[in-house]
Amino acid sequence: MLLSNLESVPGHTIRQQIDVVYGSTVRSKHVGRDLLAGLKNIVGGELTAYTELLEESRQEAMNRMIDKARSMGANAIVGIRFSTSNIAQGASELFVYGTAVIVDPIMPKLPDPFPAQD
Protein backbone atom coordinates (compact mmCIF):
# COMPACT_ATOMS: atom_id res chain seq x y z
CA MET A 1 0.00 0.00 0.00
CA LEU A 2 1.44 3.35 -1.04
CA LEU A 3 0.89 6.12 1.51
CA SER A 4 1.18 9.86 0.93
CA ASN A 5 0.32 12.96 2.90
CA LEU A 6 0.26 14.76 -0.45
CA GLU A 7 -2.81 14.85 -2.67
CA SER A 8 -1.03 12.49 -5.07
CA VAL A 9 1.65 9.80 -5.10
CA PRO A 10 4.84 11.01 -6.77
CA GLY A 11 5.61 9.00 -9.90
CA HIS A 12 2.01 7.76 -10.17
CA THR A 13 -1.27 8.91 -11.63
CA ILE A 14 -4.58 8.45 -9.84
CA ARG A 15 -6.76 6.21 -11.99
CA GLN A 16 -9.71 6.03 -9.59
CA GLN A 17 -10.74 7.74 -6.38
CA ILE A 18 -12.56 5.23 -4.17
CA ASP A 19 -13.60 6.79 -0.86
CA VAL A 20 -12.45 8.33 2.40
CA VAL A 21 -10.89 5.79 4.75
CA TYR A 22 -9.99 6.15 8.38
CA GLY A 23 -8.60 4.29 11.34
CA SER A 24 -8.74 5.13 15.01
CA THR A 25 -7.82 3.85 18.41
CA VAL A 26 -8.70 5.02 21.90
CA ARG A 27 -6.06 4.50 24.54
CA SER A 28 -5.89 5.23 28.23
CA LYS A 29 -2.84 5.91 30.29
CA HIS A 30 -1.43 3.11 32.40
CA VAL A 31 -1.44 4.11 36.09
CA GLY A 32 2.17 3.02 36.53
CA ARG A 33 3.28 4.91 33.44
CA ASP A 34 1.33 7.96 34.59
CA LEU A 35 3.03 7.90 37.98
CA LEU A 36 6.50 7.61 36.41
CA ALA A 37 5.64 10.36 33.91
CA GLY A 38 4.61 12.62 36.80
CA LEU A 39 7.98 12.07 38.45
CA LYS A 40 9.79 12.67 35.15
CA ASN A 41 7.78 15.87 34.72
CA ILE A 42 9.38 17.25 37.88
CA VAL A 43 12.95 16.81 36.65
CA GLY A 44 12.22 17.39 32.95
CA GLY A 45 13.01 15.36 29.87
CA GLU A 46 11.15 13.17 27.41
CA LEU A 47 8.24 11.14 28.69
CA THR A 48 9.30 7.98 26.87
CA ALA A 49 6.34 5.93 28.14
CA TYR A 50 3.96 8.38 26.43
CA THR A 51 6.12 8.55 23.32
CA GLU A 52 5.91 4.76 23.02
CA LEU A 53 2.15 4.81 23.68
CA LEU A 54 1.58 7.38 20.94
CA GLU A 55 3.76 5.47 18.47
CA GLU A 56 1.81 2.27 19.14
CA SER A 57 -1.47 4.19 18.75
CA ARG A 58 -0.39 5.77 15.45
CA GLN A 59 0.66 2.39 14.06
CA GLU A 60 -2.58 0.69 15.12
CA ALA A 61 -4.74 3.47 13.62
CA MET A 62 -2.70 3.39 10.37
CA ASN A 63 -3.04 -0.40 10.11
CA ARG A 64 -6.82 -0.13 10.52
CA MET A 65 -7.01 2.54 7.82
CA ILE A 66 -4.84 0.47 5.44
CA ASP A 67 -7.00 -2.61 6.04
CA LYS A 68 -10.14 -0.63 5.09
CA ALA A 69 -8.49 0.71 1.93
CA ARG A 70 -7.34 -2.79 0.91
CA SER A 71 -10.84 -4.17 1.42
CA MET A 72 -12.11 -1.52 -1.04
CA GLY A 73 -9.53 -2.52 -3.66
CA ALA A 74 -7.24 0.49 -3.23
CA ASN A 75 -3.49 0.32 -3.71
CA ALA A 76 -2.73 3.76 -2.24
CA ILE A 77 -4.00 6.32 0.26
CA VAL A 78 -3.44 10.03 -0.36
CA GLY A 79 -4.00 13.14 1.74
CA ILE A 80 -3.24 11.35 5.01
CA ARG A 81 -3.85 13.42 8.14
CA PHE A 82 -3.74 12.69 11.88
CA SER A 83 -5.94 14.07 14.62
CA THR A 84 -6.12 13.52 18.37
CA SER A 85 -8.80 14.28 20.92
CA ASN A 86 -9.53 13.65 24.56
CA ILE A 87 -12.41 11.24 25.06
CA ALA A 88 -12.44 11.12 28.87
CA GLN A 89 -10.05 11.92 31.66
CA GLY A 90 -6.96 9.84 30.95
CA ALA A 91 -8.19 8.51 27.59
CA SER A 92 -7.41 9.88 24.14
CA GLU A 93 -8.35 9.00 20.58
CA LEU A 94 -5.86 8.98 17.75
CA PHE A 95 -7.61 9.28 14.38
CA VAL A 96 -6.02 9.01 10.93
CA TYR A 97 -7.80 9.54 7.62
CA GLY A 98 -7.13 9.85 3.92
CA THR A 99 -8.54 9.06 0.49
CA ALA A 100 -8.32 5.52 -0.84
CA VAL A 101 -7.31 5.51 -4.52
CA ILE A 102 -6.05 3.26 -7.27
CA VAL A 103 -2.83 4.54 -8.80
CA ASP A 104 -0.75 3.50 -11.79
CA PRO A 105 2.96 4.19 -12.13
CA ILE A 106 3.78 6.84 -14.72
CA MET A 107 6.69 4.71 -15.91
CA PRO A 108 5.79 1.05 -15.32
CA LYS A 109 9.38 -0.13 -15.12
CA LEU A 110 12.64 1.78 -15.02
CA PRO A 111 15.08 0.89 -17.75
CA ASP A 112 17.92 -1.44 -16.79
CA PRO A 113 20.97 0.74 -16.13
CA PHE A 114 23.24 -2.25 -16.83
CA PRO A 115 21.88 -3.98 -19.94
CA ALA A 116 23.37 -7.32 -20.91
CA GLN A 117 26.34 -7.04 -23.28
CA ASP A 118 26.26 -9.25 -26.38
Secondary structure, DSSP 8 states (H G I E B T S, - for coil): -EE-SSSS-TTEEEEEEEEEEEEEEEEE--HHHHHHHHHHHHH-S--HHHHHHHHHHHHHHHHHHHHHHHHTT-SEEEEEEEEEEEEETTEEEEEEEEEEEEEEESSSS---SS----
